[in-house]
């Protein structure tokens, strides 16, 4: 229940921010996902598929085949990102993700505005181009450029 409440709070926060960003779009397309750490990914997946009706979009597994990240698809363009909680990652809300058209341009735009933001990198697991904003009020905002070869794009294209 706590996870669902955190998810909803993250969505509402992201939507509020998205409205503000839309005024100066700068390549921000939409809010794409909310990330949470969960104590047990398989149990969380069972809950989100059976109780909430989401479907698994894609996953990244470790060298032992254990999932370390799973994207649950809520709608064509909206996801819930599940990460395995551990000693370094407490269970709960971690971030929300903004889909941007060009991550490098978005990083520059935000840096020019005085925002603390990392340089871009390509996610080895998903092939998306990522950067992270440090938000002084809620933590982390992830910028996601969905590349044609990314697992995000493949999930969006396969949505029925």
N, C-alpha and C positions, 0 to 999 in steps of 0.2 A: 504494500500500500504506500509506504514511504517513497519508493521508487517512482510510482505513478504520480504521486503528488509533486515530487521533484521534477519529473518530466514535464508535467503541466506547467509548473512555475517557470521552467526553462523556456518552454514554448511561448508563454505569454511575455516573458522578458525579451526574448528574441524578436517577437512580433513588434513590440514597442520600439525596440532599437531599429528594426528594419524600416519602420515608418519614418523615423528620423533620417536614416541613411538614404532612403529613397529620394529625399529632397535633393541630395547631392550624390546621385547614384554612383558615380565613379566605378562602374563595372559590377556593383553588387547586384546580383540577380534576385536572390531570395534567401530566406533561411532554409537550410538544407537538412540539418540534423541536430539532435541533442545527444550528448554523450554522458553515459553513467558507468560507474564501476559497480560490479555486482559480485557477491561472494561466490556464486556458482553459475557460470555461463549456461550449462545445460538446463539447470532448473529455471533460470530466467527466460531462456528460449521457450521452454514448455509453457511458462506463464504467458508470455507475450504472443505465442502462436495460438494456444488453446483458449485463453481467457480474453485477450484483446483482439485476436483475429489478424495479427500482423503475420507477414511471411518472411522467412530468411531470404535476404538479398544476396549476401556473400559473407565470407569469413576469411580470417587470416589465422593460420595455426603455427604453433612452434615446431621445432624439429622432432618433437615426440608425437606430433599430430593433435595436440590439445589446442582448442580454440583460444586465441588471445584477444581477438576482436571479432565481433559479429555485428553486422548491420541488419536490423530488422526493418523491412519496408512497410511504412504506414500508408503511404499513397505513392503515386508515380514518382514524385520528387521529394518526398519527405521520409526521413529515416530516424531510427533510434539506434545509436551506437552503443553496444555493450562491450565493456572491457573487464577483464578479470581483476578483481580487487586483490591486493596483496599487502605486504608490510609497507610498501612505498606508496600504495594507492588505496586510500580508504574508500569504502563503499559510499555511493551517492553521486550526485550531480558533479560533472567535471567541466563541461563546456557546452557551448552551442556553436554550430558551424554555419558560416555564410558562404553560399555558392557565389563565386566571383568569376567574371568572364576572363580576366587576366590577373593572375596572382601577383606577378611582378609589378604591374601597374597599380594594383590595389595597395600593395605594400608601400610603394612610393607615395601614393595619395595619403595614406594614413600617417606615414612618417612626416610628410609635409604639414600635416595638421597637428603634429606634436604627440602622436600616439606612439606608445612603446610597442613595436612589432618586430618580429624576427624576419630574417631573410627567408626566401622560399627554399623548399626542398621537395624532392619527389619521394612519395611514400613507396617504399619497396614492396609493401604488401598490397597496395591498392592502385598504384600508378597514377594517383591524383597528385597535383602540385599543391603543397600546403605551406601555410605560414601561420603564426600565432600572435594575436594581440593580447597584451596584458591589460585587462580591464580593472581599474581600481575599485570597482564596486562589486564585481561578481567573479573575478578570476580570469578565465581564459576564453577567448573567442577565436575559433579556428577559421581561417580563410581557406576555401577549397576551390581550386580550379579543376573542373571535371574534364579531364582529357578524353579524347575519343577511345583510347585503350584502357581507361580506368574501369575498375569494377563497378563504380558508381554509374557510369554511362551504360554499361552492359545491363545493370539492374533496371535502370530507367527505360531502356529500349525494350526490355522483356516484360514490362508491366502490362498486365491484362486486367 
